[in-house]
Amino acid sequence: MQETRQNRIARLLQKELSVIFQQQTRAMRGVMVSVTHAKVSPDLSICTAHLSVFPSERGQEILDNINAQKSQIRFELGNRIKSQVRIIPDLRFFIDDSLDYLEKIDELLKK
């Protein structure tokens, strides 16, 4: 039962974080950030989100910017989901480089 709640909260956080990043990156031309995976700790206090950044060359720069704005992102997330959860989880962001890895393997197979 706990796992079902964790999955439901993780999907909610993934959706809401995606909307937040979409709104924030709208002003930055040529940059797109999407949340590929979100996972919540069993006590629902920590959310680990994996982000896919396009263009991937700017991934670390965007991640540093997101980590600097983490408290503001958490505040906005809290305003969006305050009626659905009791505790707004602490956010941890990581770059999801699985698409780059697949592209690299595809290139190697073509050679």
Secondary structure in CASP SS format (residue, H / E / C, confidence):
PFRMAT SS
TARGET T0000
AUTHOR 0000-0000-0000
METHOD secondary structure of the structure
MODEL  1
M C 1.00
Q H 1.00
E H 1.00
T H 1.00
R H 1.00
Q H 1.00
N H 1.00
R H 1.00
I H 1.00
A H 1.00
R H 1.00
L H 1.00
L H 1.00
Q H 1.00
K H 1.00
E H 1.00
L H 1.00
S H 1.00
V H 1.00
I H 1.00
F H 1.00
Q H 1.00
Q H 1.00
Q H 1.00
T H 1.00
R C 1.00
A C 1.00
M C 1.00
R C 1.00
G C 1.00
V C 1.00
M E 1.00
V E 1.00
S E 1.00
V E 1.00
T E 1.00
H E 1.00
A E 1.00
K E 1.00
V E 1.00
S C 1.00
P C 1.00
D C 1.00
L C 1.00
S C 1.00
I E 1.00
C E 1.00
T E 1.00
A E 1.00
H E 1.00
L E 1.00
S E 1.00
V E 1.00
F E 1.00
P C 1.00
S H 1.00
E H 1.00
R H 1.00
G H 1.00
Q H 1.00
E H 1.00
I H 1.00
L H 1.00
D H 1.00
N H 1.00
I H 1.00
N H 1.00
A H 1.00
Q C 1.00
K H 1.00
S H 1.00
Q H 1.00
I H 1.00
R H 1.00
F H 1.00
E H 1.00
L H 1.00
G H 1.00
N H 1.00
R H 1.00
I H 1.00
K C 1.00
S C 1.00
Q C 1.00
V C 1.00
R C 1.00
I C 1.00
I C 1.00
P C 1.00
D E 1.00
L E 1.00
R E 1.00
F E 1.00
F E 1.00
I E 1.00
D C 1.00
D C 1.00
S H 1.00
L H 1.00
D H 1.00
Y H 1.00
L H 1.00
E H 1.00
K H 1.00
I H 1.00
D H 1.00
E H 1.00
L H 1.00
L H 1.00
K H 1.00
K C 1.00
END
